[in-house]
Each structure stands twice: as C-alpha cells, then as structure tokens.
Amino acid sequence: MTSRPEAREFLRQVGQQADTQIKLAEAALMLAVLDRPNGDLGSYHGHLSRLAEDVAARHASADDTVGTRVAALCDTLVSRYGYQGDTQTYEDLQNANLMSVIDRRRGLPVALGILFLHVARVCGWDMVGLNFPGHFLVRLEAAGERMIIDPFRRGLECSAVDLRDLLKATAGADAELEPDHYAPVDNRSILLRLQNNIKFRHMRNGQVARALETLDDMLLFAPQEPALWRETGSLRAHVGNVPAAITALETFMAIAGNDPSLHQTALIIQQLRNRTP
C-alpha cells in the first residue's frame, strides 16, 4: 500500500532528478496515488511488466523495422489488452489517473501515451512524446525510419495529412503545422501535460482550491518550472492568501531568467505587499 505522503515524497525526489533518470510510468502512478491513496501499486507494476514482456515476445519472430515494432505494440496494448481513448466520457478525471486508466483500459491521449512510451522503452526502443498541441502523440524510430502514432486512436499511424487535420480540429481552422510540433518533449513535460489536464478541469469547474492542490503536486516534480510558480501565485492571490502568493511570485522572479512578464510580476508583488497589513 502506498500512502499520499509516500507518493509526495517520491515525487519530491523526482523533482531533484535529471530528466533522463525519471521513470515516467512510475511517476505517473505516484501521481495517481495522490487521488487514490493506499492502493496496491504492485499489481500495476506487474501489469506494466507483462505488457512489455508480451510486446517483446510478439516482436521476437518479426523483422526488426519500425512497422513491426508498432505492430507489436498495437497488437498487445490495443488488440489484446483493449487500451483505447475514452471518446464517450473524455472529461472524466479518471482518464488522467494512470491507475484508473489501467483498470478501465481507457484514458486521455497523454495517459495512454505514457503506457506506449513505457513499454517501448523497456523493450529498448527509441520512442519519444511529441510537442503536438492539444493532442498527445508519440514517435517511434528504428533503422532510420520514423513513425508517428496516436495512442488515443488505437495506435493509428499519422501521416502529414492526418496531423494537419488533427491540428485544425484541436487548434482551429487557421492553424498550420510547424517544426516545433514535431519536437520531442522530455519526461517532466509529459508529466506536466498529464496533470495540466486535471488542473484545467478543476479550473473550468470553478474548483480553485483543487486546482491549487494540483499545482502544488506539479511543483513537487517540477520545482524549477517558472510558469507553475507564477500561476500558483496568481491563484493564491485570487483566493486571498497574500503571503503565499507573494512567496510564489518571488520564486518565479528568482528562476524566470529573462521572462517578459518579470516587470509585470514585480508590480503585482508590490500591489500585494500594499494589501498586507
């Protein structure tokens, strides 16, 4: 059984690790514990191990190409275990909780992407998440070939036309593909993207306190992310916690480098200090 304090301590340690040291699926499970404490993580780790073993076994007799690797991933995760995007209850917060995703075999693009990434990397394959806006995608590379796939849509291969259509569906009709959309993202950014889904839903539902809790959780594993401190400061000020708001905004100022909002943030801090008795 893993308690919430144990999960928070694990995530705090992740915040001190180099990105390449982060075990993506394990960190995502610890984030899941924050909403579902005292669960048996052993069964989930066992499931992740079985996924990787089954993919490796299915691929053992195949020619080693990017296509056969993707086929082994999809045959296992999608066809055998039934993982796919939740198109019917997309907004359900369970879709961003990796424990619930494993239980239900349904999830958001980034949660399913974490499963694909974990399994591929255990197999020793070169897979990365992409900085595609609005919809998380992964890319697998082998023998000089690359393939972009969509874990949400049952591991569908994405052509340039597919990507353009997907971008316009998520970012608007005027959006066009840019090189940055194909850029790989690191492990910490993937975890932030996962938790941003939760924070966004809390904010949209007017649950500011729960959004702040999610931000606090994100700061555990990404303490050097300036935008998190600035957003935390803004929300703390919004709920009237002026001292905590000032502390968060001052932290932002200290680590933000040449961020263009530094001057505006300094003015906000001064205004907050003027409100303090």
N, C-alpha and C positions, 0 to 999 in steps of 0.2 A: 504494500500500500504506500502511496506517495502523497504526502500532505501538501497543502498550499505553501506553507513556509519552506518546505524542502524544494518545491518547484521554483519558488522565488530565488532561493539561494543558488540553485543550478543555473538559472537564467542570469543571475548577477555574475556568476563565473563566466558565462558565455560573453557577457559584456566586456570582459577583460581579455578575451581570446583574440588571436589573429583570425581573420575571416576564414582562412583555409583550415583552421582547426575546428570550426563549428560543425557539429554533426546535425545536419539540417532536420531530419525526421525526429531525432531525439529531442531537439529543442522545441519542435512543434508539438510533440507530445507533452512536454512540460508546460507549454502554454495552455494546452488543453486541460491539464490538471488544475489550473487556476479556476476554471469554471466547473470542473468535475473532480474535486479532490478525493483522495483516499481510494482511488481506483487501482486495479491490479495492472500496472504497466507491463508486467512480464508477459501477459498474453498478447499485448500489442507488439512488443518487441519480437515475440515468437512469430507473429503473423508477418511482420516485415521480413524476417529471416526466411520464412517459407516462400514469400513472393520472389525474393532474389534467387533462392535455390531452384524454384520452378522455372524461372526465366532462363537461368544458366543451363538447366537440363534440356529445355526446349531448343535452345540455340546450339547445343553441343554438336549436333549432327548436321548443322546447316553451314553453308558457305558463309564466311565472315564478311558481310557487307553491311552498310548502313540499313539497307532494306530488310535483311534477315534479322538484324538486331531489333528494329522497330516491330517487325512481325512477332518476334518472341515476346516483347513487352506487351503488345496488344493482345496476343493470344492468351497470355497469362492474366494480366490485370483486368482486361475488359471481358474477354470471352469466358475465361474460367472463373474468375472471382467477381465479375459483374460490376466493376467500377465504371461510373459514368457521371456526367454532370447532372445536377438536380435542376431540371428545367421547370418542374411543377411548383416547388417551394424554394425557389432560388434565394429568397431573402431570409430564410431560416438560419439563425445563428449557428445551428449545428453544422452547417455546411463549411464553417471556418474552424471547427474544432476537430483536430485530426483523430481523436478517439471516436467521436461520433461519426466521422467520415468512414472510418474503418468498420464501425458497427453497421452503418446503413448502406455502405458501398455507394454513397452519393456525396457530392461536395462541390465547392466552388472551383474555378479553374486553378487557382494557386494551390489550394489544398491537394487536389489531385496531382498537380504538377510536382509537389513535394514527394509524393509517392513514386512517380515516374523517375524523378531525379535520384531518390534514394536507391531504388532498385538498380538503375543503370550504373550508378557509381560503385555499388557493391560488386557488380559484375566487372568493374574496371573499365567501363566505357566512358567516353568523353561526352557528357551531356551537360548543358547549361540552360538556365532560365533566361528569357529574353525581356528586354525593356519595352515590350509592346504595350501601348496604353489601353487600359480598360479591359483587357482580357489576357490572362497569363498563358504564355506559350513556352515550349521547350524546344531545344535544338540538339540533335544527336549528330556526331561526326565520326566517320570511320573511313579509313583508306582514301582520304582526300575527298570524300563525299559528305555532304551535309543534308539533313532533312529536318524541317520544322514540323512539329506535330502539336495537335491540340488535345491535351488530356481530357478536357471537358467534353469534347465531341468524340469520345471513344478512340482517341489516338489518331484522329484523322490527319493525313498529311496535308500541309497547307502550301499551295502554290502562291506565286506572287499575286495572282488574281484573287485568290481566296483571302489573302492578307489585306489587300486593298478593300475588298468588300467588308471584311470584318472591321477594319479601321473605321470605315464610314458608318457602319452600324453602331459603333460604340462611341466615336468621337465627333460624328457629324458629317454631313454630305460634303463639306468643303475640305475635310481632312485628306492629306496625301501622305503616302509612305515616305519616311525619311531614314537615312542611315542609322540614326540613333535608335530607331525602333527595333533594329536587329542586334543592338549591342547586348552582350551578356551582362547579367546582374549578379552581384555576389550573394552569399548566403544570408548575410544580415539584411540585405534589401528585400530578399524573398520573405523572410520572417516579418519584416515591417509591412510588406504588402499584405500578408495574411492578416495581421492584426488591424491594419487600416480598414479592412472590410468590416470588422467588428465595431471599431470606433465610429465609422461613418454611419452605421445603422443606429447606434445609440444616439448620435447627434441628430439624425433625421427624426428620431422618435422623441426628441426633446429630453433625453436622459443624460444630462450633462455630467452628473455625478458618475455614472457608469462609463461615460467617455473618458473622464479624468482617470478612473481606475485603469482603463485600457492603456492610456498614455503612460501612466506610472509603470505598468508592466512592460511597455515597449522600451522605456528608459532603462530598465534592468539590463537588457541585452544590447541596447544601442545608446549608451550614455554619452557618446560623442557626436550624436546627431543633432545639429543645432536647431533644425525645424521643430523637433519634438519639444525642446525646451521653450521655444517661442510660443508654440501652440498651447503648451501647458500653462505658461504664464498668462496668456490671454484668457484661457478658460478659468484659471484661478481668480483672476480679476473679475471676471463675469459673475462668479458666484460669491464675490465679496471677500475672498481670502487674500487680502492685500499683501501681507508679509510673504506668503508662499508665492504669490505672483511675482513680487519683486525679486525673490531669490531665483526663480526660474528664468526670468528675463535677464538677470545679471549673469547667470550661467550661459545663456545664449550669447550675450555680448562677449564673454570671455573666450568662447570657442568658435565664433562665427566667422573669423577671418575678415574678409572684405565684403561680407554680405551687404547688399544695397539697402537693406532695411535697418542697418545699425543705428543711423541717426534717428529714424522714427521710433525705434525701440527705446533709445535713450530718453526721448521726450516722454514716452509713455511711463517709463520708470519714474521720471521726475513728477509727473502728474500723480502717480500712485503714492509717492512719498508725501506729496502735499495733502493727500487724503488721510495720511496716517496721523493719529492724534499725538 
